[in-house]
Amino acid sequence: MTAQPVPAITLRSVPDDDIPAYDARELVGDGVQARIILDDQRYWLRITRAGKLILTK
């Protein structure tokens, strides 16, 4: 079985003002995690003690 090439994703240059912005602390509320759903897939956004963001499936 040969691996199929993965199509390249082209990101278009968009001014920052045209991209929605969300405050991660508002997403997690009083906690440190928020669940994000995309096409019936669940992801978790977590704020670490060091103030970094981790997105996991």
The first five atom37 places (N, CA, C, CB, O) and aatype in JSON, in Angstrom:
{
  "aatype": [12, 16, 0, 5, 14, 19, 14, 0, 9, 16, 10, 1, 15, 19, 14, 3, 3, 3, 9, 14, 0, 18, 3, 0, 1, 6, 10, 19, 7, 3, 7, 19, 5, 0, 1, 9, 9, 10, 3, 3, 5, 1, 18, 17, 10, 1, 9, 16, 1, 0, 7, 11, 10, 9, 10, 16, 11],
  "atom_mask": [
    [1, 1, 1, 1, 1],
    [1, 1, 1, 1, 1],
    [1, 1, 1, 1, 1],
    [1, 1, 1, 1, 1],
    [1, 1, 1, 1, 1],
    [1, 1, 1, 1, 1],
    [1, 1, 1, 1, 1],
    [1, 1, 1, 1, 1],
    [1, 1, 1, 1, 1],
    [1, 1, 1, 1, 1],
    [1, 1, 1, 1, 1],
    [1, 1, 1, 1, 1],
    [1, 1, 1, 1, 1],
    [1, 1, 1, 1, 1],
    [1, 1, 1, 1, 1],
    [1, 1, 1, 1, 1],
    [1, 1, 1, 1, 1],
    [1, 1, 1, 1, 1],
    [1, 1, 1, 1, 1],
    [1, 1, 1, 1, 1],
    [1, 1, 1, 1, 1],
    [1, 1, 1, 1, 1],
    [1, 1, 1, 1, 1],
    [1, 1, 1, 1, 1],
    [1, 1, 1, 1, 1],
    [1, 1, 1, 1, 1],
    [1, 1, 1, 1, 1],
    [1, 1, 1, 1, 1],
    [1, 1, 1, 0, 1],
    [1, 1, 1, 1, 1],
    [1, 1, 1, 0, 1],
    [1, 1, 1, 1, 1],
    [1, 1, 1, 1, 1],
    [1, 1, 1, 1, 1],
    [1, 1, 1, 1, 1],
    [1, 1, 1, 1, 1],
    [1, 1, 1, 1, 1],
    [1, 1, 1, 1, 1],
    [1, 1, 1, 1, 1],
    [1, 1, 1, 1, 1],
    [1, 1, 1, 1, 1],
    [1, 1, 1, 1, 1],
    [1, 1, 1, 1, 1],
    [1, 1, 1, 1, 1],
    [1, 1, 1, 1, 1],
    [1, 1, 1, 1, 1],
    [1, 1, 1, 1, 1],
    [1, 1, 1, 1, 1],
    [1, 1, 1, 1, 1],
    [1, 1, 1, 1, 1],
    [1, 1, 1, 0, 1],
    [1, 1, 1, 1, 1],
    [1, 1, 1, 1, 1],
    [1, 1, 1, 1, 1],
    [1, 1, 1, 1, 1],
    [1, 1, 1, 1, 1],
    [1, 1, 1, 1, 1]
  ],
  "atom_positions": [
    [[0.85, -1.18, 0.0], [0.0, 0.0, 0.0], [0.89, 1.24, 0.0], [-0.97, 0.0, 1.23], [1.78, 1.36, 0.84]],
    [[0.66, 2.15, -0.93], [1.45, 3.37, -1.01], [0.69, 4.52, -0.37], [1.81, 3.69, -2.47], [-0.54, 4.6, -0.45]],
    [[1.44, 5.38, 0.25], [0.82, 6.54, 0.9], [0.35, 7.54, -0.15], [1.81, 7.22, 1.89], [1.05, 7.81, -1.13]],
    [[-0.82, 8.07, 0.06], [-1.36, 9.08, -0.84], [-0.86, 10.45, -0.4], [-2.91, 9.04, -0.86], [-0.78, 10.71, 0.8]],
    [[-0.52, 11.33, -1.34], [-0.06, 12.66, -0.96], [-1.19, 13.44, -0.29], [0.47, 13.43, -2.19], [-2.35, 13.33, -0.67]],
    [[-0.81, 14.21, 0.7], [-1.77, 15.06, 1.41], [-1.84, 16.4, 0.69], [-1.37, 15.25, 2.92], [-0.8, 17.03, 0.46]],
    [[-3.04, 16.85, 0.32], [-3.14, 18.13, -0.38], [-2.64, 19.27, 0.52], [-4.6, 18.4, -0.83], [-2.9, 19.29, 1.72]],
    [[-1.94, 20.19, -0.09], [-1.44, 21.35, 0.66], [-2.6, 22.27, 1.02], [-0.37, 22.11, -0.15], [-3.53, 22.45, 0.23]],
    [[-2.53, 22.85, 2.2], [-3.53, 23.82, 2.62], [-2.96, 25.2, 2.35], [-3.91, 23.65, 4.14], [-1.87, 25.54, 2.8]],
    [[-3.69, 25.98, 1.61], [-3.25, 27.33, 1.29], [-3.96, 28.31, 2.22], [-3.53, 27.68, -0.2], [-5.19, 28.41, 2.22]],
    [[-3.19, 29.02, 3.01], [-3.75, 30.03, 3.89], [-3.68, 31.37, 3.19], [-3.01, 30.08, 5.26], [-2.62, 31.79, 2.72]],
    [[-4.81, 32.01, 3.12], [-4.81, 33.31, 2.47], [-4.45, 34.38, 3.5], [-6.19, 33.61, 1.81], [-4.78, 34.25, 4.68]],
    [[-3.81, 35.39, 3.06], [-3.45, 36.5, 3.94], [-4.69, 37.32, 4.22], [-2.33, 37.37, 3.31], [-5.3, 37.87, 3.31]],
    [[-5.06, 37.4, 5.49], [-6.26, 38.13, 5.89], [-5.86, 39.14, 6.96], [-7.37, 37.15, 6.42], [-5.15, 38.79, 7.91]],
    [[-6.29, 40.37, 6.82], [-5.99, 41.35, 7.87], [-6.54, 40.89, 9.22], [-6.58, 42.73, 7.5], [-7.62, 40.3, 9.29]],
    [[-5.8, 41.15, 10.29], [-6.2, 40.72, 11.63], [-7.61, 41.18, 11.99], [-5.22, 41.25, 12.65], [-8.33, 40.47, 12.7]],
    [[-8.01, 42.35, 11.52], [-9.33, 42.88, 11.86], [-10.46, 42.03, 11.27], [-9.47, 44.31, 11.38], [-11.6, 42.11, 11.73]],
    [[-10.16, 41.21, 10.26], [-11.18, 40.39, 9.61], [-11.31, 39.0, 10.23], [-10.86, 40.26, 8.14], [-12.18, 38.22, 9.83]],
    [[-10.45, 38.67, 11.2], [-10.46, 37.35, 11.82], [-11.12, 37.46, 13.2], [-9.0, 36.78, 11.94], [-10.72, 38.3, 14.0]],
    [[-12.13, 36.63, 13.48], [-12.77, 36.68, 14.8], [-11.74, 36.41, 15.91], [-13.93, 35.66, 14.89], [-10.85, 35.58, 15.74]],
    [[-11.88, 37.09, 17.01], [-10.97, 36.91, 18.15], [-11.8, 36.57, 19.38], [-10.11, 38.19, 18.41], [-12.85, 37.15, 19.62]],
    [[-11.31, 35.61, 20.16], [-11.99, 35.17, 21.37], [-10.99, 35.15, 22.52], [-12.63, 33.76, 21.17], [-9.86, 34.69, 22.35]],
    [[-11.4, 35.63, 23.66], [-10.56, 35.59, 24.85], [-10.66, 34.19, 25.44], [-10.97, 36.68, 25.89], [-11.76, 33.76, 25.81]],
    [[-9.56, 33.47, 25.54], [-9.58, 32.1, 26.04], [-10.15, 32.02, 27.45], [-8.17, 31.51, 26.01], [-10.83, 31.04, 27.78]],
    [[-9.89, 33.01, 28.27], [-10.42, 32.98, 29.65], [-11.94, 33.1, 29.66], [-9.79, 34.12, 30.5], [-12.59, 32.56, 30.56]],
    [[-12.51, 33.78, 28.68], [-13.96, 33.83, 28.58], [-14.52, 32.49, 28.12], [-14.4, 34.95, 27.62], [-15.6, 32.09, 28.55]],
    [[-13.78, 31.8, 27.27], [-14.24, 30.48, 26.8], [-14.27, 29.46, 27.93], [-13.34, 29.99, 25.68], [-15.17, 28.62, 27.98]],
    [[-13.3, 29.51, 28.84], [-13.23, 28.52, 29.91], [-14.04, 28.92, 31.14], [-11.79, 28.28, 30.31], [-14.23, 28.11, 32.05]],
    [[-14.52, 30.16, 31.18], [-15.32, 30.6, 32.33], [-14.48, 30.61, 33.6], [0.0, 0.0, 0.0], [-13.37, 31.14, 33.61]],
    [[-15.01, 30.03, 34.67], [-14.29, 30.0, 35.95], [-13.28, 28.87, 36.03], [-15.27, 29.87, 37.1], [-12.54, 28.77, 37.0]],
    [[-13.24, 28.02, 35.02], [-12.33, 26.87, 35.03], [-11.1, 27.11, 34.18], [0.0, 0.0, 0.0], [-10.71, 28.25, 33.94]],
    [[-10.51, 26.02, 33.74], [-9.32, 26.11, 32.88], [-9.5, 25.33, 31.59], [-8.09, 25.59, 33.63], [-8.58, 25.24, 30.78]],
    [[-10.71, 24.75, 31.38], [-10.95, 23.97, 30.16], [-12.25, 24.38, 29.5], [-10.98, 22.48, 30.49], [-13.21, 24.79, 30.15]],
    [[-12.25, 24.26, 28.17], [-13.47, 24.46, 27.39], [-13.53, 23.34, 26.36], [-13.5, 25.87, 26.7], [-12.5, 22.91, 25.84]],
    [[-14.73, 22.88, 26.06], [-14.91, 21.87, 25.02], [-15.3, 22.59, 23.74], [-15.98, 20.8, 25.43], [-16.18, 23.45, 23.74]],
    [[-14.64, 22.23, 22.65], [-14.91, 22.82, 21.34], [-15.32, 21.69, 20.41], [-13.65, 23.6, 20.78], [-14.66, 20.65, 20.36]],
    [[-16.41, 21.88, 19.67], [-16.91, 20.84, 18.78], [-16.8, 21.32, 17.34], [-18.38, 20.46, 19.12], [-17.2, 22.43, 17.0]],
    [[-16.23, 20.45, 16.49], [-16.09, 20.73, 15.06], [-16.49, 19.48, 14.3], [-14.63, 21.17, 14.7], [-15.83, 18.44, 14.41]],
    [[-17.58, 19.57, 13.54], [-18.05, 18.43, 12.74], [-18.18, 17.15, 13.58], [-17.09, 18.18, 11.58], [-17.66, 16.11, 13.2]],
    [[-18.87, 17.24, 14.69], [-19.12, 16.1, 15.59], [-17.86, 15.55, 16.26], [-19.78, 14.99, 14.82], [-17.91, 14.5, 16.89]],
    [[-16.75, 16.24, 16.14], [-15.52, 15.86, 16.84], [-15.35, 16.77, 18.04], [-14.27, 15.94, 15.89], [-15.57, 17.98, 17.94]],
    [[-14.97, 16.2, 19.18], [-14.79, 17.0, 20.4], [-13.32, 17.28, 20.65], [-15.42, 16.29, 21.61], [-12.48, 16.39, 20.55]],
    [[-13.04, 18.5, 20.98], [-11.7, 18.94, 21.32], [-11.76, 19.66, 22.67], [-11.11, 19.88, 20.21], [-12.8, 20.19, 23.05]],
    [[-10.64, 19.66, 23.38], [-10.57, 20.37, 24.65], [-9.48, 21.42, 24.58], [-10.32, 19.39, 25.81], [-8.35, 21.16, 24.18]],
    [[-9.86, 22.62, 24.98], [-8.91, 23.72, 25.08], [-8.6, 23.88, 26.55], [-9.49, 25.06, 24.45], [-9.51, 24.01, 27.37]],
    [[-7.31, 23.88, 26.89], [-6.91, 23.98, 28.29], [-5.87, 25.07, 28.46], [-6.37, 22.63, 28.8], [-4.96, 25.21, 27.64]],
    [[-6.02, 25.83, 29.54], [-5.01, 26.82, 29.9], [-4.13, 26.19, 30.98], [-5.68, 28.18, 30.42], [-4.63, 25.76, 32.02]],
    [[-2.84, 26.12, 30.73], [-1.92, 25.51, 31.69], [-1.6, 26.49, 32.81], [-0.62, 25.06, 30.98], [-1.93, 27.67, 32.74]],
    [[-0.94, 25.97, 33.85], [-0.51, 26.84, 34.97], [0.47, 27.91, 34.49], [0.14, 25.99, 36.08], [0.57, 28.98, 35.08]],
    [[1.18, 27.6, 33.42], [2.16, 28.55, 32.87], [1.49, 29.57, 31.94], [3.26, 27.81, 32.11], [2.17, 30.43, 31.38]],
    [[0.16, 29.48, 31.76], [-0.54, 30.42, 30.92], [-0.48, 30.1, 29.44], [0.0, 0.0, 0.0], [-0.71, 30.98, 28.61]],
    [[-0.16, 28.86, 29.09], [-0.12, 28.43, 27.7], [-1.44, 27.75, 27.35], [1.08, 27.47, 27.44], [-2.17, 27.31, 28.24]],
    [[-1.73, 27.67, 26.04], [-2.94, 26.99, 25.58], [-2.58, 25.64, 24.96], [-3.7, 27.86, 24.56], [-1.6, 25.52, 24.22]],
    [[-3.39, 24.64, 25.28], [-3.23, 23.31, 24.7], [-4.59, 22.91, 24.14], [-2.7, 22.26, 25.75], [-5.6, 22.99, 24.83]],
    [[-4.6, 22.48, 22.87], [-5.83, 21.98, 22.24], [-5.61, 20.5, 21.97], [-6.17, 22.77, 20.91], [-4.68, 20.12, 21.25]],
    [[-6.48, 19.64, 22.54], [-6.35, 18.2, 22.34], [-7.66, 17.63, 21.85], [-5.91, 17.5, 23.64], [-8.72, 18.23, 22.02]],
    [[-7.56, 16.46, 21.25], [-8.75, 15.78, 20.73], [-9.12, 14.68, 21.69], [-8.5, 15.21, 19.31], [-10.1, 13.97, 21.46]]
  ]
}
